[in-house]
């Protein structure tokens, strides 16, 4: 599964040290971009919620948050069960 042909950065074996340096720089640049995207997503997910102005909004938000948590747990349990079956 670790086939170099699957890696979009490596189309051929690097011939010189300069090729290796360029590939390393490309990989580092991509890694930094992905790191920024992940950090931004994590920040948005973990950011504190703004206070609700109306009581109905607060109740709805609490319900939605609870349902998302419940949904995540149920999905995790289903995933674990399927993985157990796949590895039997």
C-alpha positions as CSV (number, residue, x, y, z in Angstrom):
1,X,0.0,0.0,0.0
2,X,3.0,2.3,0.4
3,X,3.5,2.5,-3.4
4,X,5.4,5.6,-4.5
5,X,3.1,5.6,-7.6
6,X,0.2,6.6,-5.4
7,X,2.0,9.7,-4.0
8,X,1.2,12.8,-6.1
9,X,4.5,14.4,-5.0
10,X,6.7,11.6,-6.4
11,X,6.2,10.9,-10.1
12,X,9.6,9.5,-10.5
13,X,12.6,8.6,-8.3
14,X,14.5,11.8,-7.5
15,X,17.8,11.9,-9.4
16,X,19.7,14.6,-7.5
17,X,19.8,16.1,-4.1
18,X,18.2,19.2,-5.5
19,X,15.2,17.1,-6.6
20,X,14.9,15.7,-3.1
21,X,15.1,19.2,-1.6
22,X,12.3,20.4,-3.9
23,X,10.1,17.5,-3.0
24,X,10.8,18.1,0.7
25,X,9.9,21.7,0.4
26,X,6.7,20.9,-1.5
27,X,5.7,18.3,1.2
28,X,6.5,20.8,4.0
29,X,4.4,23.5,2.3
30,X,1.4,21.2,1.8
31,X,1.8,20.0,5.4
32,X,1.7,23.6,6.7
33,X,-1.4,24.4,4.6
34,X,-3.2,21.3,5.9
35,X,-2.1,22.2,9.4
36,X,-3.7,25.6,9.1
37,X,-7.0,24.1,7.7
38,X,-7.1,21.6,10.6
39,X,-6.4,24.3,13.2
40,X,-9.1,26.6,11.7
41,X,-11.6,23.8,11.7
42,X,-10.7,22.8,15.3
43,X,-11.0,26.4,16.4
44,X,-14.4,26.8,14.8
45,X,-15.6,23.5,16.4
46,X,-14.3,24.3,19.9
47,X,-15.1,28.0,19.9
48,X,-17.5,29.0,22.7
49,X,-21.1,29.6,21.6
50,X,-22.4,33.1,21.6
51,X,-25.1,33.7,24.2
52,X,-28.6,33.2,23.0
53,X,-30.8,36.3,23.2
54,X,-34.1,34.5,23.4
55,X,-35.0,31.6,25.6
56,X,-36.3,29.6,22.7
57,X,-33.0,29.9,20.9
58,X,-31.1,28.7,23.9
59,X,-33.3,25.7,24.3
60,X,-33.1,24.9,20.6
61,X,-29.3,25.2,20.6
62,X,-29.0,23.0,23.7
63,X,-31.2,20.3,22.0
64,X,-29.2,20.5,18.8
65,X,-25.9,20.2,20.6
66,X,-27.2,17.2,22.6
67,X,-28.5,15.5,19.4
68,X,-25.2,16.0,17.7
69,X,-23.4,14.4,20.6
70,X,-25.8,11.5,20.7
71,X,-25.5,11.1,16.9
72,X,-21.7,11.0,17.2
73,X,-21.8,8.3,19.9
74,X,-24.3,6.1,18.0
75,X,-22.2,6.5,14.8
76,X,-19.0,5.6,16.7
77,X,-20.7,2.4,18.2
78,X,-21.9,1.4,14.7
79,X,-18.4,2.0,13.3
80,X,-16.8,-0.1,16.0
81,X,-19.3,-3.0,15.4
82,X,-18.6,-3.0,11.7
83,X,-14.8,-2.9,12.3
84,X,-15.1,-5.9,14.7
85,X,-17.1,-7.8,12.1
86,X,-14.5,-6.9,9.4
87,X,-11.6,-8.2,11.4
88,X,-13.2,-11.5,12.5
